[in-house]
Amino acid sequence: MMTTFENSLNKFDEKDWLKTLESLLPEIHEVDRRATQIWFRFYPLALHKYLQSVEDKAVAVQQFVMQGKFELKDQIDNSHHFLYGHRFWKEVKEAIITRTNSSNSETANLADEIRQIAKDVFGKTKTDMNLLTGIAAVGLMTLTQVGLDAFRNTGGEAQTPESLMKKSPDIIVAERAKDDSQGLFGFLKTVDKSWTVTWDESKQNGRFKLTNDEEIASGAARDQSQNWLAQDPRCGEGVIPVECRSAACGTCWVGILCGAEKLSEVEPRERKQMKIFGYNQGDDAKPILRLACQARSFGAISLVIPPWNGVFGKKVYGGIEHIELEPATTSAVKLRQAITDAAENK
């Protein structure tokens, strides 16, 4: 049985949450501003509610060709590992549980509830509120999707910050913005420039190189320093899952933590396919969600790789145009059929 607080949170739909998040962005430190936006798009409430409403969830998951960890209930304590605020997760979680158990009133203002959780954690940690607001929003959405019992039945331990994530928020922001030095003659057009892509800021080896004007997925595929397939069955080529090179499968979507402006603009094919997949890319020319096989880099970037992929745009959001693409692998053929069915609303 849901608490009064949970019931009140459940009255807000995905648009309400995203509108609230947009209003709170000035109150979130730059280190987590994009990370929080990306997290909310990695775990869309509309998809969660759709899967909870269908008669046979397993069939719906199969129809959407869902691969990887797409449910928050399986990753309550680590889905947000790429947020600086993740280190305060235990305190945020405790504050949310206390609020859920003690509140007998309806939640009228979602932004105020997020602020209150951040304020409660501030009272215990004395951490700047702008470092707590993003993770507080993430925590309340996690509660909304998993329910109180599951939410409180995990340890709440956060990963110990390593590598770049050990540094202060301002230093992290500054380091993200840096480009690779191209040497004394780097200003010449004839010099072959190369850029660093950081895919996990908590790992010393969480990066690979791209040549100038190269697709992100191509650079990822060249890095064979680890057995990627053993770590994730979706990763047959590199650390970024990919089934094709033509925006036909959607497996290579990534969130751009920093450097979106250094990527090529979204072309019509990528824009249409992102809507079919259901990924909330936005309408910006250089948005925070991209397909790694389409986005070309002209500078160093920092990104985060979602732990799942699927094709759910038509069923969950509607209004999808069909686009014909040629898949490159057997798996991509299946994904293409799912995309066709989605576009035709089968």
N, C-alpha and C positions, 0 to 999 in steps of 0.2 A: 504494500500500500504506500502510495506516494505521500510525502509530507506537503503541508501547505506551501512551503517555499518551492519545492520541486514543481508542484502543479502550476504555480504562478510563472515560473521560468518557462514551462512548456507552452505557455500562451504566445510566446514570441516565436516567429518563424525566422527563416534564414535571412530574409531581407531586413528584418528588425535588428538582428544581431550585427549584420554588416554595416547597417546605417549607424548603429551605436558605436561600433568599432571605429568607423570613419570619424565620428565626432570626438572620440577619445585620442586619436593619433597625436595631437599636440601635447598630450599628457604622458605619452610613452617615449622613453629615451630613444634616441636614434638607433642605438645598438639593437633594439628589439622592435622598432617600428615596422619594418618590412617583414621581419621574422613572424610577428604576430599575425599580420595580414596573410602571409603564406600559410601559416598553420590553419587558419580558419578555412582556407580553400583546399587544404589537404584533407580536411575532415568536414565536408559540407553537411550541414544539418538537414537539408532537403533530401539528400541521398539516404541518410540514416532514417528519417521518418518514412520515406518511401519503402525501404526494406522492412521496416517494422509493420507496415500496413498491409503488405501483400499476403495472400493466402499461403503461398509456398515460397519462403525466403530462399531456399536452396535453388529453386528453379530460376528465380529472379537473378540471383548471383551468377548462375550459369549463363543466362541470357545476356547479362552485362559483361561477360567474359572477365569477371573480377579476378585479379591475380595479386597475391601478396597480402599484407596485413592492412585491411581497410577498415577494421572495426576498432574503436577506441577501447572497448572492454578488454582487448587483448594487449594493450600497451598504455595503460592508464598512467604509469609513472615515467614513461620514457618517450612518448610521442612528441614531446616538446623539447627534446634534448638540445636542439639547435638554438633555443632562446637563452640569452644571458640570464633571464629571470628563472630559468630551470633550477638554478642552485638554491632558490628559495621555495621550491615545490613543497617540501614537507610542511613548512609553516603556512603556505597558502592553502594546502589541503586541510590542515587542522582548522584554519579559520573558516573555511567553507563548510566543513562538517558541523562546527559549532553554530554557524549561522543557520544552517539547514535545520538543525535540531531545536533551535531556540525561537525561530521566527514563526509567528502565528498570523502574520498579516500578508496580504497580497502584495506582490512586487509590482509597483506602478512604473518605476523608471529603471531600466536595465543598466544604464550608465552609472546611476547612483549606487546600485548594488555592487558593481565592479569596483567603484571607488571605495566603497565601505570595506570590502575584502582587503584591498590594498592598504587601507588605513589601519585595519586590525593587525595586519602583518607588520606594518611600520611601527606600531606600538610595541612589538616584541623585538624586532630586529634593528630598528632605527635606520633602516635602509631607505634611500631616497624613494619617494613615492613613484617617480617616473620609471624606476626599475622594477616596480611591483605591479603596475597597472596592467601591462600586457599579459603576464603570467596569471594574474587574477581573472582576466577575461577568459583565458584558455581553461583555467580551472572550472569556472562556472559552466562553460560549454561542455567540458568533459563530464561533469555531474549530470547535465541535461541529457547527454547521450547514453550514459552507462547506468544511471540510477544510484541512489545513496548506498545500497548494500555493497555493490561492486566497488564503488568509489572508496569506501572506507576500509575495504578488506584487502588492500594492498599495502605494502610497507611504507610507501611514500618517500623512499630514499632517492635522492637525485644523484646523477653521475658526477664524479669528482671532476672539476674543470681541468682540462689539460691543454697543452700547446697554446694557441692564440687565445682560447677561451679563459685561460688563467689570468689574463691581463685585465686592466681596468676597462670600463665601458668606452671611455674616450679614446684610449689607445687602440682598442679593437676597431672602432669606427675609422680611425686614421689609417690603420694598417690595411683595412679592406679597400680603402680608396687609392692605395698606391699602385702604380704600374711598374712592370719589370723594366729595369734599365736595359737599354739597347746598345750601350757602349758609346764611345766618342762620336761615332758616325751614325748613330741611330736616327738622326733627323733626315738622312738621305732616303729617298724612295727606293733606291736599289738595295738597301739593307733588308735581309729577311728577318722580320720581326717575329718574336715569339712571346706568348703571354701565359701566365699561370692561372689555372682554374682551380680554386679551392673548393672541394666538395664536402669536406668535413673539417671545420675549424678546430675541432678538439683532437685531431690526429696530426702528428708530425708528417706522416706520409699521405695525408688526405688531400693530395693535389696531383695534377698532371699538366702537361704543356700543350698549348695550341700554337699553330702558326697563324700569322695574321690573316684574317678573312676566312678562317676555317670553321666548319660546323663543330659545335661542342661535342657531339657524339663521336665524331671522327677522332678527335684527340683522346677521348676516353678509351676508345677501342685500341689505340696504340699502347696504352699502359697495361702491360701484362706482368706487373710486379707482384700480383697476388692472384690466388685462385678465386676469381670473382664468382664463378658459378657455384662453388662450394658455400659461399656466403649468402647467395641469393639465387634461386633457380631461374630467375628472370634474366640474369646477367650472363648471357652467352658470349659477349664480346668484350665488355669492360665493366667498370663500376656503374655506369649508367645503363639500365636495361634498354634494349633496342631490338625490334623485330624487322624493321624496314628502314629505308632512308627517304621516304616520300610522304611523311606525315600520315601514313595509312593505318598505323596501329595504336598510337597514343602511349606506348610503353615508356617513351623517353621524356615524359614531361618532368620539368624541374622548376624549383622556385629560385628566383634570383635575389639573394640577400643584398648584394651590392654589385653595381656595374651594369645594370639593365641598359643604361644609356650608352654603353660601349658595344652593344649588340646590334645586329642588323634589324631593321624595322620588320614588323610582322607583315608577311605577304598574305593575300587573300586565301590561299590554300590552307595555311596554318590557322588563320582566324576561323575559317569555317569548320575545320576538323576539331579544333579545341572545343567548339560549341557542341559538336556531335559527341565527343568524348564526355562532355559535361564539366570540363575544367573551367573554372571561372577566371578566365584570363583578363577580362576587362577590355576596354576599348582604346587604351593607350597605344601609341605607335610602338613603344618599347615597354611592354608590361612586365610584371613581376613573375608571371608564369610563362614558360616557353617550352616548345618542343626542341630538344637538344639536337635533333637531326636537321632542324631548319634554321636555328639561330646561329649566326656567324659572329665571331668575336673580333673586336678591334682594340682590345685592352684586357687587363687582368680582371677577373670577376670572382665572386664568391657565390656559391649556390648550395642548395640542399636538395637531396634526392628523395622523393616520396617513397614509402615502402609498398606501394600498390599502384595498380592502374586498372582502368575499366572503360566501358562504353555505356553511359547512362543518360546522356544529355537529352535525348528525345523524350524518354519516358518520364524523367524527373522534371525537366524544365520546359520541354516543348519548343516549337518554333525553329526547327532545324532544317536547313537546306541540305540536299544531297550533293555530294561531289564524288566523282569517279576517280579512283586511284588504283595503281597497280602495286600489290604487295610483293615483298621480296622473299618471304619464307612461308613454309607450310603453316606455321603458327599465325603468321600475318594474314594468310588467306582466311583462316577462321575468324580472326579479328575483323577483317574486311567484311565478311558476311554478317557479323554482329553489327557493324557500322551501317551496312545496307539496311538490315532489319530495323535498326533504330531510326534511321532516316525515313523509312517508309511506315514507321509506327506499327510494326508487326508485333 
